[in-house]
Protein backbone atom coordinates (compact mmCIF):
# COMPACT_ATOMS: atom_id res chain seq x y z
CA UNK A 1 0.00 0.00 0.00
CA UNK A 2 0.97 3.62 -0.35
CA UNK A 3 0.03 6.84 -2.09
CA UNK A 4 -0.52 6.92 -5.85
CA UNK A 5 2.81 7.41 -7.65
CA UNK A 6 4.96 6.18 -4.76
CA UNK A 7 6.39 3.37 -6.92
CA UNK A 8 4.56 0.24 -5.71
CA UNK A 9 3.78 -1.28 -9.11
CA UNK A 10 7.25 -0.48 -10.48
CA UNK A 11 9.04 -2.34 -7.69
CA UNK A 12 6.66 -5.31 -7.94
CA UNK A 13 7.25 -5.48 -11.70
CA UNK A 14 11.04 -5.43 -11.30
CA UNK A 15 11.14 -8.10 -8.62
CA UNK A 16 8.46 -10.49 -9.88
CA UNK A 17 7.83 -9.68 -13.56
CA UNK A 18 11.40 -9.26 -14.86
CA UNK A 19 11.08 -5.60 -15.78
CA UNK A 20 14.19 -3.46 -15.91
CA UNK A 21 14.03 -0.08 -14.19
CA UNK A 22 13.75 2.09 -17.30
CA UNK A 23 10.83 0.03 -18.65
CA UNK A 24 8.65 0.77 -15.61
CA UNK A 25 8.00 4.25 -17.01
CA UNK A 26 5.34 2.82 -19.28
CA UNK A 27 3.34 1.30 -16.40
CA UNK A 28 0.01 2.97 -15.69
CA UNK A 29 -1.59 3.72 -12.33
CA UNK A 30 -3.13 0.75 -10.50
CA UNK A 31 -6.92 0.79 -10.44
CA UNK A 32 -8.39 -0.44 -7.14
CA UNK A 33 -6.55 -3.68 -6.20
CA UNK A 34 -4.40 -5.72 -8.57
CA UNK A 35 -3.91 -9.33 -7.47
CA UNK A 36 -0.80 -11.36 -8.34
CA UNK A 37 -0.19 -15.01 -7.47
CA UNK A 38 3.56 -15.60 -7.53
CA UNK A 39 5.11 -19.03 -7.07
CA UNK A 40 8.21 -18.65 -4.94
CA UNK A 41 10.69 -21.41 -4.04
CA UNK A 42 8.58 -24.02 -5.77
CA UNK A 43 5.51 -24.49 -3.60
CA UNK A 44 5.31 -21.23 -1.64
CA UNK A 45 2.54 -19.14 -3.21
CA UNK A 46 2.74 -15.41 -2.57
CA UNK A 47 -0.57 -13.59 -2.99
CA UNK A 48 0.41 -9.99 -3.63
CA UNK A 49 -2.28 -7.32 -3.42
CA UNK A 50 -1.08 -4.13 -5.09
CA UNK A 51 -3.51 -1.48 -3.81
CA UNK A 52 -4.04 1.63 -5.92
CA UNK A 53 -3.14 4.76 -3.98
CA UNK A 54 -5.63 7.27 -5.34
CA UNK A 55 -7.58 9.02 -2.58
CA UNK A 56 -10.94 7.53 -3.55
CA UNK A 57 -9.51 4.00 -3.41
CA UNK A 58 -7.71 4.58 -0.11
CA UNK A 59 -10.86 5.85 1.59
CA UNK A 60 -12.77 2.87 0.22
CA UNK A 61 -10.23 0.39 1.64
CA UNK A 62 -10.82 1.71 5.15
CA UNK A 63 -14.60 1.92 4.88
CA UNK A 64 -16.40 -0.70 2.80
CA UNK A 65 -13.45 -3.04 2.06
CA UNK A 66 -11.67 -3.13 5.40
CA UNK A 67 -12.30 -6.80 6.22
CA UNK A 68 -11.61 -7.91 2.65
CA UNK A 69 -8.34 -6.03 2.31
CA UNK A 70 -6.88 -6.50 5.79
CA UNK A 71 -8.02 -9.98 6.83
CA UNK A 72 -5.43 -12.83 6.92
CA UNK A 73 -2.52 -10.53 6.05
CA UNK A 74 0.96 -11.96 6.66
CA UNK A 75 2.90 -8.86 5.65
CA UNK A 76 1.98 -5.19 5.12
CA UNK A 77 4.41 -3.35 2.87
CA UNK A 78 3.75 0.39 2.99
CA UNK A 79 5.60 2.52 0.43
CA UNK A 80 6.40 6.19 1.09
CA UNK A 81 7.64 8.55 -1.62
CA UNK A 82 10.64 10.25 0.00
CA UNK A 83 9.86 13.48 -1.92
CA UNK A 84 6.18 13.61 -0.92
CA UNK A 85 4.95 17.05 0.08
CA UNK A 86 1.92 15.62 1.90
CA UNK A 87 3.55 13.93 4.87
CA UNK A 88 0.56 14.47 7.15
CA UNK A 89 -1.80 12.80 4.68
CA UNK A 90 0.72 9.99 4.11
CA UNK A 91 0.92 9.37 7.84
CA UNK A 92 -2.86 9.50 8.21
CA UNK A 93 -3.32 6.75 5.61
CA UNK A 94 -0.48 4.72 7.11
CA UNK A 95 -2.00 4.86 10.58
CA UNK A 96 -5.39 3.92 9.12
CA UNK A 97 -3.71 0.85 7.65
CA UNK A 98 -2.17 -0.04 10.99
CA UNK A 99 -5.52 0.28 12.77
CA UNK A 100 -7.13 -2.04 10.20
CA UNK A 101 -4.24 -4.51 10.56
CA UNK A 102 -4.55 -4.52 14.35
CA UNK A 103 -8.26 -5.31 14.06
CA UNK A 104 -8.04 -7.98 11.35
CA UNK A 105 -4.46 -9.38 11.25
CA UNK A 106 -2.72 -8.48 14.53
CA UNK A 107 0.20 -10.87 13.88
CA UNK A 108 1.11 -9.36 10.51
CA UNK A 109 4.64 -8.07 10.04
CA UNK A 110 4.99 -4.46 8.90
CA UNK A 111 7.62 -3.13 6.48
CA UNK A 112 7.96 0.51 5.48
CA UNK A 113 9.86 1.31 2.29
CA UNK A 114 11.05 4.90 2.01
CA UNK A 115 11.22 4.86 -1.75
CA UNK A 116 12.86 6.87 -4.56
CA UNK A 117 15.97 7.49 -2.47
CA UNK A 118 17.92 8.03 -5.69
CA UNK A 119 16.26 11.48 -5.85
CA UNK A 120 18.00 12.51 -2.61
CA UNK A 121 21.58 13.83 -2.65
CA UNK A 122 24.10 11.16 -1.63
CA UNK A 123 25.31 12.98 1.48
CA UNK A 124 21.72 13.47 2.72
CA UNK A 125 20.32 9.96 2.19
CA UNK A 126 21.34 8.40 5.48
CA UNK A 127 20.25 11.46 7.49
CA UNK A 128 16.82 11.65 5.85
CA UNK A 129 16.29 7.90 6.09
CA UNK A 130 17.09 7.83 9.82
CA UNK A 131 14.73 10.76 10.48
CA UNK A 132 11.88 9.05 8.62
CA UNK A 133 12.62 5.72 10.25
CA UNK A 134 12.49 7.26 13.73
CA UNK A 135 9.12 8.91 12.97
CA UNK A 136 7.63 5.73 11.48
CA UNK A 137 8.69 3.55 14.39
CA UNK A 138 7.12 6.03 16.78
CA UNK A 139 3.87 6.28 14.78
CA UNK A 140 3.64 2.50 14.32
CA UNK A 141 3.33 1.61 18.00
CA UNK A 142 2.15 -0.79 19.38
CA UNK A 143 3.21 -2.58 16.17
CA UNK A 144 6.85 -2.91 15.18
CA UNK A 145 7.91 -1.84 11.71
CA UNK A 146 11.08 -2.55 9.77
CA UNK A 147 12.22 0.27 7.48
CA UNK A 148 14.30 0.29 4.31
CA UNK A 149 15.43 3.08 2.02
CA UNK A 150 14.87 1.86 -1.54
CA UNK A 151 15.24 2.75 -5.20
CA UNK A 152 14.46 0.84 -8.39
CA UNK A 153 17.84 1.96 -9.77
CA UNK A 154 20.12 0.09 -7.37
CA UNK A 155 20.48 -2.90 -5.07
CA UNK A 156 18.47 -1.41 -2.18
CA UNK A 157 15.24 -2.78 -3.68
CA UNK A 158 16.64 -6.32 -3.61
CA UNK A 159 17.84 -5.89 -0.04
CA UNK A 160 14.36 -4.92 1.18
CA UNK A 161 12.46 -7.60 -0.73
CA UNK A 162 14.97 -10.33 0.21
CA UNK A 163 14.30 -9.54 3.85
CA UNK A 164 10.52 -9.49 3.31
CA UNK A 165 10.27 -12.85 1.54
CA UNK A 166 12.72 -14.49 3.97
CA UNK A 167 10.21 -13.76 6.72
CA UNK A 168 7.70 -15.97 4.86
CA UNK A 169 9.93 -19.02 4.30
CA UNK A 170 9.34 -21.91 6.74
CA UNK A 171 12.43 -23.28 8.52
CA UNK A 172 14.74 -20.62 7.10
CA UNK A 173 17.01 -21.00 10.16
CA UNK A 174 17.47 -24.69 9.40
CA UNK A 175 18.48 -23.74 5.89
CA UNK A 176 21.07 -21.32 7.27
CA UNK A 177 22.47 -23.99 9.60
CA UNK A 178 22.93 -26.36 6.67
CA UNK A 179 24.61 -23.64 4.61
CA UNK A 180 27.03 -23.07 7.47
CA UNK A 181 27.84 -26.78 7.61
CA UNK A 182 28.31 -26.91 3.84
CA UNK A 183 30.64 -23.86 3.91
CA UNK A 184 32.70 -25.41 6.72
CA UNK A 185 33.09 -28.72 4.86
CA UNK A 186 34.35 -27.12 1.65
CA UNK A 187 36.29 -24.35 3.45
CA UNK A 188 34.32 -21.53 1.81
CA UNK A 189 34.26 -17.96 3.08
CA UNK A 190 30.66 -17.42 2.05
CA UNK A 191 27.74 -19.39 0.64
CA UNK A 192 24.52 -17.78 -0.62
CA UNK A 193 21.23 -19.12 -1.91
CA UNK A 194 19.26 -17.11 -4.48
CA UNK A 195 15.66 -17.83 -5.43
CA UNK A 196 15.75 -18.95 -9.04
CA UNK A 197 13.13 -16.69 -10.66
CA UNK A 198 13.65 -13.43 -8.74
CA UNK A 199 17.31 -13.87 -7.71
CA UNK A 200 16.44 -12.59 -4.23
CA UNK A 201 18.82 -13.75 -1.48
CA UNK A 202 16.90 -16.22 0.67
CA UNK A 203 19.69 -17.50 2.91
CA UNK A 204 23.42 -17.06 3.40
CA UNK A 205 26.38 -17.93 5.59
CA UNK A 206 29.42 -15.69 5.99
CA UNK A 207 32.65 -16.57 7.80
CA UNK A 208 33.92 -13.24 9.12
CA UNK A 209 33.06 -9.65 8.20
CA UNK A 210 33.15 -7.66 4.99
CA UNK A 211 33.32 -3.93 4.37
CA UNK A 212 30.53 -3.91 1.76
CA UNK A 213 27.33 -4.88 3.58
CA UNK A 214 25.18 -4.60 0.43
CA UNK A 215 27.23 -6.78 -1.90
CA UNK A 216 24.74 -9.70 -1.88
CA UNK A 217 22.02 -7.45 -3.22
CA UNK A 218 24.43 -5.94 -5.77
CA UNK A 219 25.09 -9.47 -7.03
CA UNK A 220 21.32 -10.12 -7.17
CA UNK A 221 20.83 -7.00 -9.27
CA UNK A 222 23.78 -7.63 -11.60
CA UNK A 223 23.08 -11.31 -12.24
CA UNK A 224 19.37 -10.78 -12.78
CA UNK A 225 20.12 -8.10 -15.40
CA UNK A 226 22.59 -10.48 -17.02
CA UNK A 227 19.99 -13.29 -17.03
CA UNK A 228 17.51 -10.98 -18.74
CA UNK A 229 20.14 -10.04 -21.34
CA UNK A 230 20.76 -13.75 -22.01
CA UNK A 231 17.06 -14.40 -22.51
CA UNK A 232 16.84 -11.66 -25.16
CA UNK A 233 19.25 -13.66 -27.36
CA UNK A 234 17.51 -16.98 -26.58
CA UNK A 235 20.32 -18.12 -24.26
CA UNK A 236 19.80 -19.55 -20.79
CA UNK A 237 21.98 -18.52 -17.88
CA UNK A 238 23.32 -21.52 -15.95
CA UNK A 239 26.61 -20.71 -14.21
CA UNK A 240 29.38 -18.17 -13.83
CA UNK A 241 32.89 -18.10 -12.40
CA UNK A 242 34.83 -14.98 -11.37
CA UNK A 243 38.44 -15.35 -10.27
CA UNK A 244 41.43 -13.15 -9.49
CA UNK A 245 44.54 -13.38 -7.30
CA UNK A 246 42.66 -13.03 -3.99
CA UNK A 247 39.36 -14.90 -4.40
CA UNK A 248 37.23 -17.13 -6.57
CA UNK A 249 33.42 -16.88 -6.83
CA UNK A 250 31.15 -19.51 -8.37
CA UNK A 251 27.45 -19.14 -9.22
CA UNK A 252 25.69 -22.31 -10.35
CA UNK A 253 22.22 -23.81 -10.60
CA UNK A 254 21.53 -25.67 -7.37
CA UNK A 255 18.10 -27.05 -6.50
CA UNK A 256 15.15 -26.80 -8.94
CA UNK A 257 14.25 -23.46 -7.29
CA UNK A 258 17.60 -21.93 -6.34
CA UNK A 259 21.03 -20.81 -7.48
CA UNK A 260 24.05 -21.16 -5.21
CA UNK A 261 27.00 -18.80 -4.90
CA UNK A 262 30.24 -19.97 -3.25
CA UNK A 263 33.12 -17.59 -2.46
CA UNK A 264 36.60 -18.95 -1.72
CA UNK A 265 39.49 -16.79 -0.50
CA UNK A 266 41.94 -19.54 -1.51
CA UNK A 267 42.03 -18.90 -5.24
CA UNK A 268 44.44 -21.80 -5.77
CA UNK A 269 41.69 -24.40 -5.28
CA UNK A 270 40.87 -25.83 -8.74
CA UNK A 271 37.50 -24.79 -10.15
CA UNK A 272 36.56 -28.39 -10.87
CA UNK A 273 36.72 -29.30 -7.16
CA UNK A 274 34.45 -26.44 -6.04
CA UNK A 275 31.95 -27.09 -8.83
CA UNK A 276 31.91 -30.80 -7.91
CA UNK A 277 31.30 -29.91 -4.24
CA UNK A 278 28.37 -27.66 -5.19
CA UNK A 279 26.82 -30.38 -7.32
CA UNK A 280 27.36 -33.04 -4.68
CA UNK A 281 25.44 -30.92 -2.14
CA UNK A 282 22.39 -30.57 -4.39
CA UNK A 283 20.57 -33.72 -3.26
CA UNK A 284 20.80 -32.76 0.41
CA UNK A 285 19.39 -29.25 -0.19
CA UNK A 286 16.70 -30.60 -2.51
CA UNK A 287 15.46 -32.71 0.43
CA UNK A 288 15.37 -29.60 2.66
CA UNK A 289 13.44 -27.75 -0.03
CA UNK A 290 10.84 -30.52 -0.22
CA UNK A 291 10.36 -30.34 3.56
CA UNK A 292 9.75 -26.58 3.23
CA UNK A 293 7.31 -27.17 0.40
CA UNK A 294 5.31 -29.56 2.54
CA UNK A 295 5.07 -27.02 5.36
CA UNK A 296 4.23 -24.03 3.14
N, C-alpha and C positions, 0 to 999 in steps of 0.2 A: 504494500500500500504506500501511498504518498501522493503529493500534489501532482496535477497534470503537468507534464514537461520535466519532471524530476529525473527521468531516465530509466524508469522501471522496465519498460518493454525492450529498450536497447540492451540492457545488461542481460536480461533473460535470453534474448536472441543470440548474443555472443556466447554465452555459456552453454546453452542447450540446443541452439539451432544452427551453429557453425557460421554465424555472421562474422565478418570482420568489422572493426570499429567504423570505418568510413562508410560502409554500406547501411549502417543503421539510420542514416540521414533520411532514407526514403520510407522509413516506418511511419505510419500514421498514428494518431492518438487512439488509445484503447477506449472502446465503447462499453460501458458497464463492466462486466467481468469476463475476462478471457481465460478459459480453462485449458490447461495443458497436462497431459499424462505422460510423464517422462520415465522410461525404464532406466534404472541406475543400478550398476553392479549386478546386472542379471535379473534378479527377481524383486528388487526393491523398487516399488512404483511411487514416484513422487507426483502428487497432485498439486500442481502450481496454479494458484488463482491470482491472476494479474488484474488488479482492480483499478479501473479508470479513475483518474484523480480530479475530474471536473467537479465543480462545487455541487451540482445537482446530484451527481452519482454519490458523492461522499455523504451528503445529507441523507440520501436514501439508504445507504448501508447502515446508518445508525438508527434509522427509524423503522421502516418496514422490512428490511432484510437482515436485521441484527442476528437473529438466531441462525439463519441460513449461512451467512458469511462467517460468523465467528464460532460456530459450534465445531467441536472435534479438531481444533487447530493444534498442530504440533509446533509450528514455528511461525511467528509474525516477523516479516522483514519490512521495516518501514524506511522509506527512502526520502532523504532530505536533500534538496538542491542547496548547495553551500552558498550560492549567490542569491537565494530568495530574499525578496524585500518584504515578505509578509510573515515574519517569524512568529508573531502572535497567532495568526490563523493556522500556520503549520503546527504549532504546539497545541492549539485547541483540537485540531483533528487527530493528532497523535494521542492526546490524552483520552479523546473519545474512543479511539481504538483500544487503548489499554483498559478502559472501563468495560467495554464489550468483551474483551478477552477474559478479564477477571470473572465476569458473570457466566461465560459460556465455556471457556477453556483455561481454567486457572493454572494448569500445569504447563502451558505453552512457553516455549523459550522465545525471547524477544531480542532481535538484532536491529540495530539502527545503522544505516549506511549513509554517511555524510558524503554525498556524491558530487561529481564534477570538480574534484579537487585539482584537476589540471588547470582550471581557470584561476586558481589562486597562485600568487607569486611563491616561488620555491622557499624563500626564507620565512614566509608567513604560514605555510601549510601546517606545520606541527603546532604552532601557537593557536591558530584558529580551530584546528581539530580538537585540541585539549579543552579549549573553552566550551565548544559545543558538547563534547563528551561529558564534561562536568555538569552542564545544564540538563542534558538528557537523563543522566543517571539520577539526578535530583528529582526531575519531573516524573520519572518512571516508578518511583516508590509507590506501593510496596513490592512491585516487580523489579527484577534485575534485568538490565539490558546490556548487551555487548555491542560496542561501537567500532566501526571501521571507517576510515577515510578511503574513498574509492574513486576510480576513473576508468572509463572504458578504454583509455589509451595506454594503460600500463598494467603491471602485474597486480596492482592492489585489488582489482576486481576478483582475480583468481584466489587471492589470499582470503578475502571475505567469504566467498562461496565455498571454498574448501572447508573452512571452519564450520559453515552452516550445515553442509551435507554430512560432515563427519559426525555431527551431533545426532544424526538420524540412523547411523549404521549400527546394527546390533553387534555386540562383542568386539568393538573396535579396539579395546585394550588388549584383548587376547591376540588380535592381529599384530599389534605393536610388539607384544612380548615375543611372538614368533619371528618378527623381523629382526629383533635384537639378537635372538639366538642364531638366525641365519647369518647376520653380519659378523658375529663372533666366530662362527665356524669358518667362514671364508676370509676372515681378517680384513673386512671392509670398513672404511671410515663412515660411510653412510649408505643406507638403503631406503629407497622411496617406492611407494606404490601409487600409481596414477590410475584413475578410472578411465577405461578405454575410450569412451565416446567423448567425454568432456575434457579429459586430461587434468581434472582437478586432483590435487594431492589428497589421498584418503588416509594414508598412514605413513609414518617414517620412523627411522631410527638414526640417530647421529651420535658418534663417539667423539665427544669433545665439543668445542665451541667454534664458531665461524663469524667473521666480521660482517658478512652480508646476511642479515636475517630474512631477507625477502628472496633469496636466490631460488628456492623451490618454485615459487610462483612465477619468477622470471622464466624458469625452464618450462613450466606449464604453458605460458604464453608463447614462447618461441617455438616449442615443438608443435603446439596446436596449429600455429600459423604455417609451419612447414608441412604438416599433414594436409592442410587445406590446399597448399600449393601443389603437393603431389597429386591430390585427387583431381585437380584441374587438367592434368596431363595424363589422366587415367592410370596413374601409378599408385601403389598402396604402400604406405609407410610401415615398415616392420621393425627395423633396428637401426641403431646409430652408435658409433664409437668416437670419442674425443680423447686425444692423448697428447701430453707434452712431457717435459722433463720432470715435472713434480707430481702429476696425478694422471689417472686414467678413469674415464667415465663411460659407462655402458648403459644404453637404453634398449630394452628388448621386450617383445611380446611375452606375457607371463601366463596368467590364467585367461580363460575366455573373456573375462571382463576387465582385465587390468594390464598395464605395462609396468615393468620394473626398471628402476635406475639404481645402479651400483657404482659407488665412487671408491677408488682405491688410491691411497697416497703412495703405495709402492708401485711405481710405473714399470718396474722391471718384470712384474708377473705377466706371463704370456696371455694374450687376449683369449686364446682358445680355452685356457683353464677357467677363466672367469665366466665366459659364455657357457661352458659345460656346467659349472656350478649353478648358474641361474636356471638352466634348463632342467637340471636334476632336482631343483627345489619346487618345480611347478606342481607336481602331483600332490605334495603336502599342502600347498596353499590352495589348490583347487578343492581339496577336502574341506579346508576351513571356509572357503567361499560357499560351498554347498550347505554347511551348517548355518551360516548367516542367512542364506536364501530360505531355509526352512523356518527360521525364526522371524523373518521379515514378512 
